[in-house]
Each structure stands twice: as structure tokens, then as C-alpha cells.
Amino acid sequence: MPEAAGHVPGGSRAEASAGAPRGGRGSGPVVAVAGGAAFTFGYAEHAELLQAAGAEVATFDPLRDEALPEGTAGVVIGGGFPEMYAADLAANEPLKRRIAAFPGPVAVECAGLLYLCESLDDHTMCGKIPAKAEMTPRLTLGYRDAVATRDSLLTRAGEPYRGHEFHRTAVTTDGEPLFRWEGGGDGHGDPLLTASYLHLHWAGTPSAAQRLVSSSRSPSALR
């Protein structure tokens, strides 16, 4: 089952691929957006909002590319089918090492969250997040009215967010979740990271793209 097959009303679904254009408009910081067969779910408006905030958007395929696009200053990894491609994602050691060591801002959701974990079932992932993911028989599905518990790359403590979950995995980790909602919560965050199961449509929170691009220009400080 795909890690992200839902849809937020009013949004459009972008199918990224290795053959997609690698560049965007503008001459600002390069934000690399994952595509290819393993990461097929995203909203076209996200790229548009990144460009409007001054970024140049480039795509990369974690199944095939051994390096991030040249000049990458920020990374976005959305939803998709990591459980179907876990062995191939795990086999791309060069890219996993580069993402684990990437010093700039990283925003991921659902499938991207799993990719940044230490492992997905028996497959080694990037290890950028101290957590383990595994497939489960349970489908987690629904809209969430969430509140950020602290500042992170895209969030500020106390801000409300509305998103949806659609996955059959569970992530085992310690610590306070980045987002809380009635009956649950999840997520990891720090000044250079926002990682969660929640699919957020940035048109509802345009500050997300602005914060990511701002951090791509100056990753040492929250903006």
C-alpha cells in the first residue's frame, strides 16, 4: 500500500520522475525535491511556492541518483512507495551518506520520514533521524488538526496545522513529537529539520516554503 495515496481538497497531485525538468525559475538557493518511482506523491503548489519564495527547484531520484543536484541548499522529500522499493533505496549508499551528512534544511513527510529513519523493516535507510520504521497490518488514515509543540524548520511552537495521514507503517522513537492532535501525535524537528507523517498542503501555510528558502540561504538560524 502506498505511504501516501490521499489527497487534500483543492490541491493537485504532482507525479515527479527521473525525467522531470531538473531546474526551476530564478537564481536563488537550489531546493532539491525527491521524485522517481519511490516518491510519487506531492503537490505542484509546493514547487510553485518555493519558486515564489526565491528558490530554484531541482528534482532528484533517490533510486538512481548518487548525489543531490549541484548546489543543493535545501531538500524536500514527500510521499510515495518506499516499502515497494526499500531494497533499492537501501542499495544507493552514496546518496544515503550524502543525505545523512547534508548540513542544510530538510523537510520530509510520510515516505520521506521513513527514508530518513535508521531502517525500514530489515533495510538500512539514511539514519538522519534516530528512529526505526516497520510495516504493519494497520492502515492509519485521516485528517489531523495538529499543533506544533516546538520550533522546527517549518513550524513554530503553538502554530496550528491541518494535514492528513495515509500509511501502513509505524515509527519507533523516543522524545516529544513535533506535532500533537487529539488522540495522537508524531514528528521530529529541529532548526534544520521537519519530519512527520503529516501531509501538509503549503498553500494553507505559505510560511513553510518561505521558512525553508530562508533557511537555505542562512541555515544557521531559524527565520
C-alpha positions in Angstrom: 0.0 0.0 0.0 1.5 3.4 -0.9 2.6 5.5 2.0 0.7 8.5 0.6 -2.3 8.0 -1.6 -4.6 10.6 -0.1 -5.5 14.0 -1.5 -6.2 17.3 0.1 -9.2 19.0 -1.4 -8.2 22.0 -3.6 -4.7 20.7 -4.1 -3.1 19.0 -7.1 -1.0 15.9 -7.2 2.4 16.0 -8.8 4.0 12.9 -10.2 7.7 13.5 -10.2 10.0 11.3 -12.2 13.7 11.0 -13.1 12.9 12.5 -16.5 11.3 15.6 -15.0 13.0 19.0 -15.5 15.8 19.5 -13.1 15.7 23.2 -12.8 13.2 25.9 -11.8 12.9 29.7 -12.2 15.1 32.1 -10.5 18.7 32.2 -9.3 18.2 31.7 -5.6 19.2 28.7 -3.5 18.6 25.3 -5.0 16.0 23.2 -3.3 16.1 19.6 -4.3 12.8 17.8 -4.4 12.7 14.0 -4.5 10.9 12.2 -7.3 11.2 8.9 -9.2 9.2 5.8 -8.6 9.6 5.7 -4.9 8.5 9.2 -4.2 5.5 10.0 -6.4 3.2 12.0 -4.1 3.5 15.7 -3.8 1.6 18.9 -4.5 2.6 21.0 -7.5 1.9 24.1 -5.4 4.9 23.3 -3.2 7.3 23.8 -6.0 5.5 26.9 -7.1 5.6 28.3 -3.6 9.3 27.5 -3.3 10.0 29.3 -6.5 7.8 32.3 -5.4 9.9 32.5 -2.2 13.1 32.8 -4.4 14.3 29.2 -4.7 15.4 27.3 -7.8 13.7 23.9 -7.7 15.6 20.8 -8.9 14.4 17.2 -8.8 16.4 14.1 -7.9 15.6 10.4 -7.8 16.8 8.5 -4.7 16.6 5.2 -6.6 19.1 6.3 -9.3 21.0 9.4 -8.4 24.1 9.0 -6.2 24.3 12.7 -5.4 22.0 15.6 -4.8 21.6 18.2 -7.6 24.6 20.6 -7.9 24.5 23.4 -5.4 21.7 21.9 -3.3 20.9 24.2 -0.3 17.7 22.5 0.9 16.0 19.2 0.5 12.3 18.2 0.3 11.1 14.5 0.3 7.4 13.8 0.1 5.2 10.7 0.0 5.3 7.6 -2.1 6.0 3.9 -2.1 9.2 3.3 -0.1 8.1 -0.2 1.1 8.0 -1.3 -2.6 11.5 0.0 -3.3 13.1 -0.4 0.2 15.9 -2.7 -1.1 16.8 -0.4 -4.0 16.7 2.7 -1.7 19.0 0.9 0.8 21.4 -0.1 -2.0 22.0 3.5 -3.0 24.7 4.0 -0.3 26.3 7.1 -1.9 23.1 9.2 -1.8 22.1 7.9 1.7 25.5 9.0 3.0 25.1 12.4 1.4 21.7 13.0 2.8 22.7 11.8 6.3 25.6 14.3 6.2 23.7 17.1 4.5 24.2 20.3 6.6 21.2 22.3 5.2 17.5 22.3 5.8 15.5 19.2 5.2 11.7 18.9 5.1 10.1 15.4 4.7 6.7 13.8 5.1 5.5 10.2 5.3 7.6 8.2 2.8 10.4 10.8 3.3 10.2 10.3 7.0 10.8 6.6 6.5 13.7 7.2 4.2 15.4 9.4 6.9 15.0 6.8 9.6 17.7 4.3 10.5 15.8 1.4 8.9 12.6 0.3 7.2 12.0 -3.2 8.2 15.3 -5.0 7.5 16.6 -2.4 5.1 19.1 0.3 6.2 17.9 3.8 5.4 19.7 7.2 5.7 19.9 7.3 9.5 19.4 11.0 9.7 16.6 10.5 12.3 17.2 8.2 15.3 14.2 6.1 14.7 13.2 2.7 13.1 10.2 2.1 10.8 8.4 -1.0 10.0 5.4 -2.2 8.0 2.2 -3.0 10.0 -1.2 -4.6 9.1 -3.0 -1.4 10.2 -4.0 1.4 7.9 -3.7 4.8 9.5 -5.9 7.2 7.7 -7.5 10.6 8.4 -7.3 14.3 8.6 -5.5 15.8 11.6 -5.9 19.2 13.2 -2.4 19.5 14.7 -0.5 21.9 16.8 3.3 22.3 16.7 4.9 21.5 20.1 8.1 23.4 19.3 10.0 25.4 16.7 11.5 23.5 13.8 12.5 24.2 10.2 8.9 24.8 9.1 7.0 25.1 12.4 6.8 27.5 15.3 5.6 26.3 18.7 1.8 26.7 19.1 1.0 27.2 15.4 -2.0 25.2 14.1 -1.6 22.9 11.1 -4.1 20.8 9.2 -2.9 17.7 7.3 -3.7 14.1 6.5 -2.1 10.7 7.3 -2.2 7.7 5.0 0.2 4.9 5.8 0.7 1.3 6.9 3.9 1.8 8.8 4.9 2.7 12.3 8.0 4.6 13.5 9.6 3.7 16.8 11.3 6.6 18.5 11.7 8.5 21.8 11.0 12.0 22.8 8.2 14.6 22.4 6.6 14.5 19.0 6.8 17.7 16.9 3.0 17.7 16.3 0.2 16.8 18.6 -3.5 16.3 17.8 -6.5 14.8 19.6 -5.6 11.2 20.2 -2.1 11.2 18.8 1.0 13.0 17.5 4.3 12.4 15.7 7.2 14.0 14.1 10.8 15.1 14.6 12.1 18.6 14.3 15.0 21.0 14.9 16.1 24.3 13.3 17.1 22.4 10.1 14.5 19.6 10.1 10.8 19.0 9.9 9.9 15.3 9.5 6.4 13.8 10.1 3.8 11.5 8.7 1.5 14.6 8.2 1.0 15.7 4.6 0.7 19.4 4.8 -0.6 21.5 1.9 1.7 24.5 1.9 -0.9 26.7 0.2 -2.6 26.7 3.7 0.7 27.5 5.4 2.7 29.5 2.9 5.2 30.4 5.6 6.5 26.8 5.2 8.1 27.5 1.9 9.3 30.9 2.9 11.0 29.4 6.0 12.6 26.6 4.1 14.0 29.0 1.5 15.2 31.5 4.1 17.0 28.7 5.9 18.5 27.5 2.7 20.1 30.9 2.4 21.2 31.0 6.0 20.9 27.5 7.6 22.5 28.6 10.9 19.4 30.5 12.1 15.6 30.0 12.4 13.7 32.5 10.3 
